[in-house]
Amino acid sequence: MKKMVLVLAALLMATSAFGAGFVRFGVGVGPGWGYGRYYGYPYYGYSVASPPPAPLAPAYYAAPGIGYSWINGYWYPGVGARWAWRPGYWARPPYPRAAWVAPRYYGGRFYGGHWRR
């Protein structure tokens, strides 16, 4: 019994010791999904193969609480020339008087949605 407790304690210490030192990095080429968004520039779109399909009918439901804004459903680029539908949802604005700018497709480029002041 004492041996099992020592083994479990050693296993617990080993996993927690290695879990804290995890480092992750990535390398990419070209503008991928969300290009510019992480650098504070959500206004730069990126090229897509084809325009999105027509929007689907909206399905509204009650707000979860006070202060939420409705975000309409939208198409976003998937893999290759495919588009995926993101249904509408309620979201809390990140700061007071923030307005949602919907994602859009213009001139062969897709521009992701973002909050603006």
C-alpha positions, -999 to +999 in steps of 0.1 A: +000+000+000+028+024+009+046+016-024+014+024-044+010+058-026+046+066-034+042+056-071+010+078-073+027+107-056+057+104-080+034+103-110+015+133-098+047+153-093+061+143-126+031+154-146+027+187-128+064+195-132+064+189-170+030+205-175+041+240-165+070+242-189+050+236-221+060+259-250+042+261-283+051+279-315+040+277-351+052+288-385+029+296-414+031+310-450+007+335-464-025+350-450-044+323-433-077+324-413-079+356-392-049+373-409-042+405-391-068+400-365-042+392-338-022+423-345-052+447-341-060+450-378-092+432-385-098+453-416-075+435-440-093+408-458-078+378-476-086+362-509-111+335-512-120+312-541-157+320-545-184+343-531-204+329-502-239+314-507-270+335-498-276+339-461-299+314-444-331+325-426-323+340-392-335+322-361-339+345-332-343+335-295-345+353-262-315+371-249-296+354-221-295+387-201-293+425-202-265+440-222-262+413-249-262+421-286-276+398-314-250+387-340-266+376-372-256+343-388-229+345-415-209+324-439-172+321-433-145+304-455-138+267-448-114+244-465-108+251-502-137+267-519-162+256-493-181+279-469-194+271-435-225+286-418-222+302-383-257+306-369-267+338-351-260+341-314-261+365-285-228+381-274-218+406-248-199+436-263-163+438-250-166+475-240-194+501-236-211+513-268-193+488-289-210+479-323-206+447-342-194+450-378-206+419-396-182+398-417-184+406-454-172+395-488-162+423-512-140+423-543-129+387-540-118+391-504-133+380-471-133+405-442-139+390-407-164+405-383-152+426-354-163+450-327-157+487-332-161+517-309 
